[in-house]
Amino acid sequence: MGPLGWSVILLATLYLAVCLLLFVKQRDLLYQPWTEPLDPARLAELAPFELIETLTADGLSLRHLWLPPAETGAAVVVYFHGNGGNAAGRAAKMLQVLPAGQGLLLVEYRGYAGNPGAPSEAGLLVDAASALRWLEAQGIGPARWRLYGESLGSGVATQVAASEAAAGSPVAGVALEAPFTSIAETAQQHYWYVPARWLVRDRFHSLARIGRLEAPLLIVHGRLDRVVPYEMSERLLDAARPPKRLLGIEQGQHVDLLDFPEAAASMTRFLADPGGLGE
């Protein structure tokens, strides 16, 4: 075999090694948790919250942050955060858009904020289910839930809303912040040089599920988002049932959307009255 043949073999070997490394390490790339435990007693921004525990179907005891509604029968916002940090880091953000009197459940995942276990798509959905069943045990059913999913959490919120609709108990509204069509497609855009969409295990295929929602849908996305392209929200909107609305923030990127007064005001109005779609 000549030098050219050996060069081809070497390049092919290196390419396969890169593919293998990305496959093995994909969950380390996707999930980037802060592991500091949730502690309302130590963190001033968490002072309004209570620490609650839920037991998952696979036996994990998870801690979440809970702000009870101020009024009997008031709605509750159920928040699923993105892939980095933890629920505590979203407390101030969500308090600024929470309508007066409503409750707020900041759902925490396995492997985050001192919770046991390691995150995965199946695991996060089980975690979400444990938090929602806890709400039901408090007498707060799906008709009072406003589901809010941020980035990775949009995949959780979409799946939860689709499942509740299939069970005949649709939620009151769904808000998605910088959502994706699927993790597989998002990964392919970032790792264009490998067959990423075929390597992804945790696919969070929201595009295939969003048409099953039976609730008003508000999507907020930054047009300058370089993590999740804006056009993914356009495709999600096209696939969703009405009533639905996409609010594009001209100068918005991926993590700053609620810093824009238009987005924050629309989100507050939607959470107060999903049927009004934030307008």
C-alpha positions in Angstrom: 0.0 0.0 0.0 1.3 3.4 -1.0 1.5 6.6 1.1 -1.9 7.8 -0.2 -3.5 4.6 0.9 -2.0 4.9 4.4 -3.1 8.6 4.6 -6.7 7.6 3.8 -6.7 4.9 6.4 -5.2 7.3 9.0 -7.8 10.0 8.2 -10.6 7.5 8.3 -9.4 6.2 11.7 -9.2 9.7 13.1 -12.7 10.5 11.8 -14.2 7.3 13.4 -12.4 8.1 16.6 -14.0 11.6 16.7 -17.4 10.0 16.1 -16.8 7.5 18.9 -15.7 10.2 21.3 -18.8 12.3 20.6 -21.0 9.3 21.0 -19.5 8.3 24.3 -19.3 11.8 25.7 -22.6 13.2 24.3 -24.4 13.4 27.7 -21.5 15.3 29.2 -21.9 17.8 26.4 -25.7 18.0 26.6 -26.1 18.1 30.4 -24.0 20.6 32.3 -25.5 20.7 35.8 -24.5 22.8 38.8 -24.4 20.4 41.6 -24.7 22.8 44.6 -27.8 21.7 46.5 -30.9 23.8 46.5 -31.1 25.7 49.9 -33.6 28.5 50.4 -32.2 29.0 53.9 -28.8 30.0 52.4 -29.7 31.8 49.1 -31.5 35.1 49.5 -33.1 34.9 46.1 -34.8 31.7 47.1 -36.3 33.1 50.3 -39.9 32.9 49.0 -39.6 29.2 48.1 -40.1 26.0 50.0 -38.0 22.9 49.4 -40.2 19.9 48.5 -39.2 16.3 47.7 -40.7 13.9 45.2 -40.1 10.2 44.6 -39.6 9.1 41.0 -41.0 6.0 39.5 -37.5 4.6 39.5 -36.9 5.3 43.1 -35.0 8.6 43.3 -35.8 11.2 45.9 -35.5 14.6 44.2 -35.7 18.1 45.6 -37.5 21.0 43.8 -38.4 24.6 44.7 -42.0 25.5 45.4 -43.8 28.8 45.8 -47.4 28.1 46.7 -50.2 30.2 45.0 -51.4 33.1 47.2 -55.0 32.4 46.3 -57.1 29.3 46.5 -57.6 27.9 43.0 -55.0 30.1 41.4 -52.9 28.8 38.5 -49.4 27.3 38.9 -46.5 27.8 36.5 -44.4 24.6 36.2 -40.9 25.5 35.0 -38.5 23.2 33.3 -35.0 24.8 33.0 -32.3 24.4 30.4 -29.3 22.1 30.2 -26.9 24.2 32.3 -27.0 25.4 35.9 -29.9 24.5 38.1 -33.4 25.6 39.1 -32.1 28.1 41.7 -30.4 30.1 38.9 -33.8 30.7 37.3 -35.7 31.8 40.4 -35.2 35.6 39.9 -36.0 35.3 36.2 -39.3 33.6 36.7 -40.4 35.7 39.6 -40.2 38.8 37.4 -42.8 37.3 35.0 -45.0 35.4 37.4 -48.5 36.9 37.6 -49.6 38.0 41.0 -51.2 35.3 43.1 -49.9 32.4 41.0 -47.8 29.5 42.3 -44.4 28.5 40.8 -42.8 25.1 40.8 -39.2 25.1 39.7 -38.7 21.5 38.7 -35.2 20.1 39.3 -33.7 17.2 37.5 -31.7 14.1 38.5 -28.0 14.9 38.7 -28.7 18.6 39.2 -28.5 20.6 42.4 -27.4 17.7 44.6 -30.1 15.4 43.4 -29.1 11.7 42.9 -28.9 10.0 39.5 -27.6 11.0 36.1 -29.6 12.9 33.5 -31.1 11.4 30.4 -34.2 12.1 28.3 -36.1 9.2 29.9 -34.9 10.3 33.3 -35.9 13.9 32.9 -39.4 12.9 31.8 -39.7 10.6 34.9 -38.5 13.5 37.1 -41.1 15.8 35.5 -43.8 13.2 36.1 -42.9 12.9 39.8 -43.2 16.7 40.2 -46.6 16.8 38.5 -48.0 14.0 40.5 -46.9 15.9 43.6 -48.9 18.9 42.4 -51.9 16.7 41.9 -51.6 15.3 45.4 -51.9 19.0 46.6 -55.2 19.2 44.7 -53.7 21.2 41.8 -54.6 19.4 38.5 -53.5 20.0 34.9 -56.3 22.5 34.2 -54.4 24.9 36.5 -50.9 24.2 35.0 -49.0 26.6 32.8 -46.0 24.6 31.6 -42.9 26.7 30.8 -39.9 25.1 29.1 -36.6 26.9 28.5 -34.3 25.5 25.8 -33.7 21.8 26.8 -36.7 22.2 29.1 -38.8 22.9 26.1 -38.4 19.3 25.1 -39.6 18.2 28.5 -42.5 20.6 28.6 -43.7 19.6 25.1 -43.6 15.9 25.9 -45.4 16.5 29.2 -48.1 18.6 27.5 -48.5 16.0 24.8 -48.8 13.2 27.3 -51.4 15.0 29.4 -53.5 15.8 26.3 -53.3 12.1 25.3 -54.6 11.2 28.8 -57.6 13.5 28.4 -56.3 16.1 30.9 -54.8 18.9 28.8 -52.8 21.7 30.6 -54.0 25.3 30.5 -51.1 26.6 28.5 -47.6 26.0 27.2 -44.8 28.6 27.0 -41.5 27.7 25.2 -38.4 29.8 25.4 -35.8 29.2 22.6 -37.1 25.7 21.8 -35.6 23.3 19.3 -37.2 20.9 16.8 -35.1 18.0 18.2 -31.8 17.6 19.9 -30.7 15.4 17.1 -31.2 18.1 14.5 -29.7 20.8 16.8 -26.6 18.6 17.3 -26.3 18.1 13.5 -26.1 21.8 13.0 -23.4 22.2 15.6 -21.4 19.1 14.6 -21.9 19.2 10.9 -18.8 17.2 10.2 -20.1 14.0 11.7 -23.5 12.1 11.4 -24.6 13.7 14.7 -28.3 13.1 14.2 -27.7 9.3 14.1 -25.4 9.4 17.1 -27.7 11.2 19.5 -29.4 9.0 22.1 -31.5 11.7 23.9 -33.4 13.0 21.0 -36.2 15.2 22.6 -38.1 15.2 19.3 -40.5 18.1 20.0 -41.4 18.6 16.3 -43.0 15.1 16.3 -45.0 15.8 19.5 -46.0 19.5 19.4 -49.0 18.8 17.1 -50.5 16.7 19.9 -50.8 19.7 22.3 -54.3 20.8 23.2 -53.4 24.0 24.9 -52.6 27.6 23.9 -49.0 27.9 22.9 -46.6 30.8 23.1 -43.1 30.5 21.7 -40.5 33.2 22.4 -37.2 33.0 20.4 -34.3 35.4 19.7 -33.6 36.0 16.0 -29.9 36.2 16.8 -29.8 32.8 18.7 -26.7 30.9 17.7 -27.4 27.9 19.9 -30.9 27.0 18.6 -31.7 28.6 15.3 -34.8 30.8 15.2 -36.2 28.9 12.2 -36.7 25.9 14.5 -39.4 27.8 16.3 -41.0 28.7 13.0 -41.2 25.0 12.2 -42.6 24.2 15.6 -45.3 26.9 15.2 -46.3 25.5 11.8 -46.7 22.0 13.3 -48.7 23.1 16.3 -52.4 23.4 16.6 -54.0 26.8 17.2 -54.3 28.9 19.3 -50.5 29.6 18.9 -48.1 32.5 18.6 -44.4 33.0 17.9 -42.8 36.2 19.4 -39.5 36.8 17.7 -37.1 39.1 19.5 -35.1 41.0 17.0 -31.9 41.4 19.1 -32.5 38.4 21.3 -30.0 35.6 21.6 -30.3 32.4 23.6 -30.3 33.2 27.3 -31.4 36.9 27.4 -34.9 36.8 26.1 -36.7 37.9 29.3 -34.3 40.8 29.5 -36.3 42.4 26.7 -39.4 44.2 28.1 -41.6 43.1 25.2 -40.8 39.4 25.9 -41.2 39.7 29.6 -44.5 41.6 29.4 -45.9 39.1 26.8 -44.9 36.2 29.0 -46.6 37.6 32.0 -49.8 38.2 30.1 -49.7 34.7 28.7 -49.2 33.1 32.0 -52.0 35.1 33.5 -54.4 34.3 30.5 -53.1 31.7 28.0 -56.1 32.3 25.8 -54.9 35.8 25.1 -51.5 34.5 23.8 -49.6 37.2 25.6 -51.0 40.1 23.6 
